[in-house]
Amino acid sequence: MGTVTIGVSIAVPEPYGSLLQELRAGFGDAAAHGIPTHVTLLPPTEVEDADLPAIEAHLTEVAAAGRPFPMRLSGTGTFRPLSPVVYVRVVEGAEACSWLQMQVRDESGPVARELQFPYHPHVTVAHGIDDAAMDRAFEELAGYEAEWPCTGFALYEQGPDGVWRKLREFAFSGRTVVPPQAAHVDRGTLPTR
């Protein structure tokens, strides 16, 4: 058979996802259009093709144990100088993301792995571009705000062209904890100049 590179993440829904992707491209990040806007639960991981059914079964179990939770993004952060990344901060939902990523990578599961860096949920808006563009991303999105009810996550595969494509979504089965009024999604806010 062969191997594939997969990732598991929470998609940033519309209209936020496209907006942040376009902004990322505008900062000069060439990979922007090949990476859907997301919060990572499992970073790029090479697996055997034959292991995909077991991975999907495992992710189904993780989703069955999860329940919807509010996600809120606010402001920016950076991993520089350790890693050339500027991101939008996850200020609500981070604890749930941390729990989910531990379940996905559980040592008894099919995608057990160690992380290169400690887990820190975030939405990348600039990666590996020049410092001036990184500074611009950090400053221009400093006032960014968005929120939505997170109802699941998805499995993605990176194609030979470098583009990440969704293979399957996994909806949480647990009791809804998001109050009805929080289900309204606005366009997010960007600072005005």
Contacts in CASP RR format, 6 or more apart in sequence:
PFRMAT RR
TARGET T0000
AUTHOR 0000-0000-0000
METHOD contacts of the structure
MODEL  1
MGTVTIGVSIAVPEPYGSLLQELRAGFGDAAAHGIPTHVTLLPPTEVEDA
DLPAIEAHLTEVAAAGRPFPMRLSGTGTFRPLSPVVYVRVVEGAEACSWL
QMQVRDESGPVARELQFPYHPHVTVAHGIDDAAMDRAFEELAGYEAEWPC
TGFALYEQGPDGVWRKLREFAFSGRTVVPPQAAHVDRGTLPTR
1 48 0 8 1.000
1 49 0 8 1.000
1 50 0 8 1.000
2 48 0 8 1.000
2 49 0 8 1.000
2 50 0 8 1.000
3 46 0 8 1.000
3 47 0 8 1.000
3 48 0 8 1.000
3 49 0 8 1.000
4 46 0 8 1.000
4 47 0 8 1.000
4 49 0 8 1.000
4 52 0 8 1.000
4 157 0 8 1.000
4 158 0 8 1.000
5 44 0 8 1.000
5 45 0 8 1.000
5 46 0 8 1.000
5 47 0 8 1.000
5 157 0 8 1.000
5 158 0 8 1.000
5 159 0 8 1.000
6 42 0 8 1.000
6 44 0 8 1.000
6 45 0 8 1.000
6 47 0 8 1.000
6 52 0 8 1.000
6 55 0 8 1.000
6 111 0 8 1.000
6 155 0 8 1.000
6 156 0 8 1.000
6 157 0 8 1.000
6 158 0 8 1.000
6 167 0 8 1.000
7 40 0 8 1.000
7 41 0 8 1.000
7 42 0 8 1.000
7 43 0 8 1.000
7 44 0 8 1.000
7 45 0 8 1.000
7 155 0 8 1.000
7 156 0 8 1.000
7 157 0 8 1.000
7 158 0 8 1.000
7 164 0 8 1.000
8 40 0 8 1.000
8 41 0 8 1.000
8 42 0 8 1.000
8 59 0 8 1.000
8 104 0 8 1.000
8 111 0 8 1.000
8 153 0 8 1.000
8 154 0 8 1.000
8 155 0 8 1.000
8 156 0 8 1.000
9 36 0 8 1.000
9 38 0 8 1.000
9 39 0 8 1.000
9 40 0 8 1.000
9 41 0 8 1.000
9 42 0 8 1.000
9 153 0 8 1.000
9 154 0 8 1.000
9 156 0 8 1.000
10 38 0 8 1.000
10 39 0 8 1.000
10 41 0 8 1.000
10 71 0 8 1.000
10 97 0 8 1.000
10 100 0 8 1.000
10 150 0 8 1.000
10 152 0 8 1.000
10 153 0 8 1.000
10 154 0 8 1.000
11 17 0 8 1.000
11 36 0 8 1.000
11 37 0 8 1.000
11 38 0 8 1.000
11 153 0 8 1.000
11 154 0 8 1.000
11 166 0 8 1.000
12 20 0 8 1.000
12 36 0 8 1.000
12 37 0 8 1.000
12 38 0 8 1.000
12 39 0 8 1.000
12 73 0 8 1.000
12 123 0 8 1.000
12 146 0 8 1.000
13 148 0 8 1.000
13 185 0 8 1.000
15 187 0 8 1.000
15 188 0 8 1.000
16 37 0 8 1.000
16 73 0 8 1.000
16 146 0 8 1.000
16 148 0 8 1.000
16 187 0 8 1.000
16 188 0 8 1.000
17 36 0 8 1.000
17 37 0 8 1.000
18 37 0 8 1.000
19 187 0 8 1.000
19 188 0 8 1.000
20 37 0 8 1.000
20 88 0 8 1.000
20 123 0 8 1.000
20 125 0 8 1.000
21 32 0 8 1.000
21 33 0 8 1.000
21 35 0 8 1.000
21 36 0 8 1.000
21 37 0 8 1.000
22 32 0 8 1.000
23 125 0 8 1.000
23 137 0 8 1.000
23 140 0 8 1.000
23 141 0 8 1.000
24 32 0 8 1.000
24 37 0 8 1.000
24 124 0 8 1.000
24 125 0 8 1.000
24 126 0 8 1.000
24 137 0 8 1.000
25 32 0 8 1.000
25 33 0 8 1.000
26 32 0 8 1.000
27 125 0 8 1.000
27 126 0 8 1.000
27 129 0 8 1.000
27 133 0 8 1.000
27 134 0 8 1.000
27 136 0 8 1.000
27 137 0 8 1.000
28 126 0 8 1.000
28 129 0 8 1.000
28 133 0 8 1.000
29 125 0 8 1.000
29 126 0 8 1.000
29 127 0 8 1.000
29 128 0 8 1.000
29 129 0 8 1.000
29 133 0 8 1.000
31 127 0 8 1.000
33 163 0 8 1.000
34 162 0 8 1.000
34 163 0 8 1.000
34 164 0 8 1.000
35 124 0 8 1.000
35 164 0 8 1.000
36 156 0 8 1.000
36 164 0 8 1.000
36 166 0 8 1.000
37 123 0 8 1.000
38 123 0 8 1.000
39 71 0 8 1.000
39 90 0 8 1.000
39 97 0 8 1.000
39 121 0 8 1.000
39 122 0 8 1.000
39 123 0 8 1.000
40 101 0 8 1.000
40 121 0 8 1.000
41 97 0 8 1.000
41 100 0 8 1.000
41 101 0 8 1.000
41 104 0 8 1.000
41 153 0 8 1.000
42 101 0 8 1.000
42 104 0 8 1.000
42 105 0 8 1.000
42 111 0 8 1.000
42 113 0 8 1.000
43 115 0 8 1.000
43 116 0 8 1.000
44 158 0 8 1.000
45 111 0 8 1.000
45 113 0 8 1.000
47 55 0 8 1.000
47 110 0 8 1.000
47 111 0 8 1.000
51 110 0 8 1.000
52 167 0 8 1.000
54 110 0 8 1.000
55 110 0 8 1.000
55 111 0 8 1.000
55 155 0 8 1.000
56 155 0 8 1.000
56 168 0 8 1.000
58 104 0 8 1.000
58 109 0 8 1.000
58 110 0 8 1.000
58 111 0 8 1.000
59 104 0 8 1.000
59 153 0 8 1.000
59 155 0 8 1.000
59 168 0 8 1.000
59 170 0 8 1.000
60 170 0 8 1.000
62 100 0 8 1.000
62 103 0 8 1.000
62 104 0 8 1.000
62 170 0 8 1.000
63 152 0 8 1.000
63 153 0 8 1.000
63 170 0 8 1.000
63 171 0 8 1.000
63 172 0 8 1.000
63 173 0 8 1.000
64 172 0 8 1.000
64 173 0 8 1.000
64 174 0 8 1.000
65 103 0 8 1.000
65 173 0 8 1.000
65 174 0 8 1.000
66 100 0 8 1.000
66 172 0 8 1.000
66 173 0 8 1.000
66 174 0 8 1.000
67 172 0 8 1.000
67 173 0 8 1.000
67 174 0 8 1.000
67 175 0 8 1.000
67 176 0 8 1.000
67 177 0 8 1.000
68 149 0 8 1.000
68 150 0 8 1.000
68 151 0 8 1.000
68 152 0 8 1.000
68 172 0 8 1.000
68 174 0 8 1.000
68 176 0 8 1.000
68 177 0 8 1.000
68 178 0 8 1.000
69 93 0 8 1.000
69 96 0 8 1.000
69 149 0 8 1.000
69 150 0 8 1.000
69 177 0 8 1.000
69 178 0 8 1.000
70 92 0 8 1.000
70 93 0 8 1.000
70 147 0 8 1.000
70 148 0 8 1.000
70 149 0 8 1.000
70 150 0 8 1.000
70 178 0 8 1.000
70 182 0 8 1.000
71 90 0 8 1.000
71 92 0 8 1.000
71 93 0 8 1.000
71 147 0 8 1.000
71 148 0 8 1.000
71 149 0 8 1.000
71 150 0 8 1.000
72 90 0 8 1.000
72 91 0 8 1.000
72 92 0 8 1.000
72 93 0 8 1.000
72 145 0 8 1.000
72 146 0 8 1.000
72 147 0 8 1.000
73 88 0 8 1.000
73 89 0 8 1.000
73 90 0 8 1.000
73 91 0 8 1.000
73 123 0 8 1.000
73 144 0 8 1.000
73 145 0 8 1.000
73 146 0 8 1.000
73 147 0 8 1.000
74 88 0 8 1.000
74 89 0 8 1.000
74 91 0 8 1.000
74 143 0 8 1.000
74 144 0 8 1.000
74 145 0 8 1.000
75 88 0 8 1.000
75 89 0 8 1.000
75 91 0 8 1.000
75 141 0 8 1.000
75 142 0 8 1.000
75 143 0 8 1.000
75 144 0 8 1.000
75 145 0 8 1.000
76 86 0 8 1.000
76 87 0 8 1.000
76 88 0 8 1.000
76 89 0 8 1.000
76 125 0 8 1.000
76 137 0 8 1.000
76 138 0 8 1.000
76 139 0 8 1.000
76 141 0 8 1.000
76 142 0 8 1.000
76 143 0 8 1.000
76 144 0 8 1.000
77 86 0 8 1.000
77 87 0 8 1.000
77 88 0 8 1.000
77 89 0 8 1.000
77 122 0 8 1.000
77 138 0 8 1.000
78 85 0 8 1.000
78 86 0 8 1.000
78 87 0 8 1.000
78 134 0 8 1.000
78 138 0 8 1.000
79 85 0 8 1.000
79 87 0 8 1.000
79 117 0 8 1.000
79 120 0 8 1.000
80 86 0 8 1.000
80 134 0 8 1.000
82 117 0 8 1.000
83 117 0 8 1.000
84 127 0 8 1.000
84 128 0 8 1.000
84 129 0 8 1.000
84 134 0 8 1.000
85 122 0 8 1.000
85 124 0 8 1.000
85 126 0 8 1.000
85 127 0 8 1.000
85 128 0 8 1.000
86 124 0 8 1.000
86 125 0 8 1.000
86 126 0 8 1.000
86 127 0 8 1.000
86 134 0 8 1.000
86 137 0 8 1.000
86 138 0 8 1.000
86 141 0 8 1.000
87 122 0 8 1.000
87 123 0 8 1.000
87 124 0 8 1.000
87 125 0 8 1.000
88 122 0 8 1.000
88 123 0 8 1.000
88 125 0 8 1.000
88 141 0 8 1.000
88 144 0 8 1.000
88 146 0 8 1.000
89 122 0 8 1.000
90 97 0 8 1.000
90 121 0 8 1.000
90 122 0 8 1.000
90 123 0 8 1.000
92 147 0 8 1.000
93 121 0 8 1.000
93 150 0 8 1.000
94 121 0 8 1.000
96 150 0 8 1.000
97 121 0 8 1.000
98 119 0 8 1.000
98 121 0 8 1.000
100 153 0 8 1.000
101 119 0 8 1.000
101 121 0 8 1.000
102 119 0 8 1.000
104 111 0 8 1.000
105 111 0 8 1.000
105 112 0 8 1.000
105 113 0 8 1.000
105 115 0 8 1.000
106 112 0 8 1.000
125 137 0 8 1.000
125 141 0 8 1.000
126 133 0 8 1.000
126 134 0 8 1.000
126 137 0 8 1.000
126 138 0 8 1.000
128 134 0 8 1.000
140 190 0 8 1.000
140 191 0 8 1.000
141 190 0 8 1.000
142 191 0 8 1.000
143 189 0 8 1.000
143 190 0 8 1.000
143 191 0 8 1.000
144 188 0 8 1.000
144 189 0 8 1.000
144 190 0 8 1.000
144 191 0 8 1.000
145 188 0 8 1.000
145 189 0 8 1.000
146 186 0 8 1.000
146 188 0 8 1.000
146 189 0 8 1.000
147 182 0 8 1.000
147 185 0 8 1.000
147 188 0 8 1.000
148 185 0 8 1.000
149 178 0 8 1.000
149 182 0 8 1.000
149 183 0 8 1.000
151 171 0 8 1.000
151 172 0 8 1.000
152 169 0 8 1.000
152 170 0 8 1.000
152 171 0 8 1.000
152 172 0 8 1.000
153 169 0 8 1.000
153 170 0 8 1.000
154 166 0 8 1.000
154 167 0 8 1.000
154 168 0 8 1.000
154 169 0 8 1.000
154 170 0 8 1.000
155 166 0 8 1.000
155 167 0 8 1.000
155 168 0 8 1.000
155 170 0 8 1.000
156 164 0 8 1.000
156 165 0 8 1.000
156 166 0 8 1.000
156 167 0 8 1.000
157 164 0 8 1.000
157 165 0 8 1.000
157 167 0 8 1.000
158 164 0 8 1.000
158 165 0 8 1.000
159 165 0 8 1.000
END
